[in-house]
Amino acid sequence: MSWHRKDGDDLLLFLKIQPRSGKDAFGEIMEDTRKLRIKAPPVDGKANAYLVKYLAKTFGVPRSRIIIESGLASKRKRVRIKDCGRLPQALHES
């Protein structure tokens, strides 16, 4: 299984979030998840809100199309991006 897959017109991402990072960046692929470093702290939902904002910018979609389906209180998250055609070129595995 990959860290992402199509589900109809949507794209599902399987991420392991590392909050309080020095910079925002996608990291290594770990079996069926991909590490994502974000600057926001995991306090009062700030990391989740920041994650939605960061993914919307990265994928070029409105924030309303980003849904954290599971893992709201966990580092491991399943995120749905509604009506997302494909991964940005920079995120393709080699």
C-alpha positions in Angstrom: 0.0 0.0 0.0 1.2 3.5 -0.8 1.0 6.6 1.4 -1.7 7.9 -1.0 -4.5 6.5 -3.2 -7.4 7.6 -5.3 -10.9 7.2 -4.0 -13.2 8.2 -6.9 -12.4 11.8 -7.6 -10.8 12.2 -4.1 -7.3 11.6 -3.0 -6.5 10.0 0.3 -3.3 10.7 2.1 -1.8 8.6 5.0 0.5 10.9 7.0 2.5 10.9 10.1 2.7 14.4 11.4 5.7 15.9 13.2 4.6 19.1 14.9 6.8 21.9 16.1 9.3 21.4 13.3 11.7 24.1 12.2 10.1 24.1 8.7 7.1 22.7 6.8 8.2 19.8 4.5 7.2 16.4 3.4 9.7 13.8 4.6 10.5 10.2 4.0 8.1 7.5 3.1 7.6 4.9 5.8 5.9 1.9 4.4 2.3 3.0 4.0 2.6 6.6 5.5 4.6 9.7 4.7 6.1 12.0 7.3 5.0 15.6 7.2 6.8 18.2 9.3 4.9 21.3 10.2 5.8 24.3 12.4 2.5 24.4 14.4 2.3 23.1 17.9 -0.1 20.3 18.8 -2.1 22.5 21.1 -5.9 23.3 21.0 -6.3 22.0 17.4 -3.6 24.4 16.0 -1.7 21.7 14.3 -4.8 20.3 12.6 -5.8 23.7 11.4 -2.3 24.4 10.2 -2.2 21.0 8.4 -5.4 21.8 6.5 -4.0 25.3 5.5 -0.6 23.8 4.4 -2.2 21.0 2.4 -4.6 23.4 0.7 -1.7 25.5 -0.4 0.5 22.6 -1.5 -2.3 20.9 -3.6 -3.8 24.2 -4.8 -7.3 23.6 -3.5 -9.6 25.5 -1.1 -9.3 24.6 2.6 -13.0 23.4 2.5 -11.9 20.4 0.3 -9.4 19.1 2.9 -10.9 16.7 5.5 -9.0 15.0 8.3 -11.0 11.7 8.3 -9.1 10.0 11.2 -6.4 10.9 13.7 -7.6 14.3 14.9 -5.8 13.6 18.3 -3.0 11.5 16.8 0.2 12.0 14.8 -1.1 9.4 12.3 -3.8 10.9 10.1 -5.9 9.9 7.1 -6.7 13.0 5.1 -9.1 13.3 2.2 -8.7 15.9 -0.5 -12.0 16.2 -2.4 -11.9 16.5 -6.2 -8.2 16.4 -6.3 -6.8 15.2 -9.6 -3.4 14.1 -8.7 -0.3 14.6 -6.5 1.8 17.7 -7.2 4.9 16.7 -9.2 7.2 17.6 -6.2 5.6 14.8 -4.1 6.0 11.9 -6.5 8.2 9.1 -5.2 11.4 8.4 -7.1 
